[in-house]
Amino acid sequence: MNLEACTQAIRTKVGADSGLAATLKFDCGADGVIWIDGVSTPNSVSNDNTDADCTVGITLENLGALITGDLEPTTGFMAGKLKVSGDMGVAMRLQRVL
């Protein structure tokens, strides 16, 4: 799954109101970023590298697995496949969205 496909999939899952009530960024390093604005109405998803309440460092490959359900968020975190910085509560709410 490339960055654009991941962005579209997340945009679909987030919808108009994700219940996230915060901003979150998936940082895929050299592959780019996906930024979720869960504060605005409607919610929006972009590839802007903007500061967020919570940042999830993850490879594009693992992000694709997270989106398709092949990677469980908690398992991925425990296995070191994703790193969370900032507000951990936002990351916990993200599980309901994905």
C-alpha positions in Angstrom: 0.0 0.0 0.0 1.5 3.4 -1.0 1.1 6.6 0.9 -1.8 7.8 -1.2 -3.7 4.5 -0.8 -3.1 4.7 3.0 -4.3 8.3 3.1 -7.5 7.5 1.3 -8.2 4.4 3.5 -7.7 6.5 6.6 -9.8 9.3 5.2 -12.7 6.8 4.7 -12.3 5.4 8.2 -12.1 8.8 9.9 -15.2 10.1 8.1 -16.8 13.4 9.2 -16.6 12.8 12.9 -14.1 10.2 14.1 -14.5 11.0 17.8 -10.8 11.5 18.0 -11.2 15.1 19.3 -7.5 15.7 18.7 -4.8 15.8 15.9 -2.7 12.8 15.1 0.2 12.2 12.7 1.4 9.0 11.2 5.1 9.6 10.5 6.4 7.1 7.9 9.8 8.7 7.7 11.1 9.2 4.1 7.7 7.8 2.8 5.8 10.8 4.1 3.2 11.6 6.7 -0.5 11.3 7.2 -2.1 14.0 9.4 -5.5 13.6 10.9 -7.4 16.6 12.1 -10.0 15.1 14.5 -10.8 18.6 15.9 -12.3 20.3 12.8 -15.8 19.6 11.6 -15.9 17.7 9.4 -12.6 15.9 10.3 -9.9 16.0 7.7 -7.0 13.9 6.6 -4.0 15.3 4.7 -0.3 14.7 4.0 0.7 18.0 5.7 3.7 17.6 8.1 2.1 19.6 10.9 2.5 19.4 14.6 0.0 17.0 16.2 -1.2 16.1 19.7 0.1 12.6 19.1 2.6 11.2 16.6 2.8 7.6 15.6 6.2 6.6 14.1 5.5 3.6 11.8 6.8 2.2 8.5 4.5 2.5 5.5 4.3 -1.3 5.3 3.2 -1.6 8.9 0.7 1.3 8.5 -0.9 -0.6 5.6 -1.1 -3.7 7.8 -2.7 -1.6 10.6 -5.3 -0.3 8.2 -6.2 -3.7 6.7 -6.4 -5.2 10.2 -3.4 -7.5 9.7 -1.6 -5.7 12.5 -3.3 -5.2 15.9 -2.4 -1.8 17.3 -1.5 -3.1 20.8 0.5 -6.0 19.4 2.3 -3.6 17.0 3.2 -1.2 19.9 4.4 -4.0 22.1 6.5 -5.5 19.3 8.1 -2.1 18.6 6.5 -1.8 15.1 5.1 1.6 16.0 6.3 4.2 18.4 3.9 6.7 20.0 5.0 10.2 21.2 2.8 12.9 22.7 -0.7 12.2 24.1 -1.1 8.4 24.5 -4.9 8.9 25.1 -5.2 10.0 21.5 -3.5 6.8 20.3 -5.9 4.8 22.4 -8.9 6.5 20.8 -7.4 5.9 17.4 -7.9 2.1 17.9 -11.7 2.7 17.7 -11.3 4.6 14.4 -9.0 2.0 12.7 
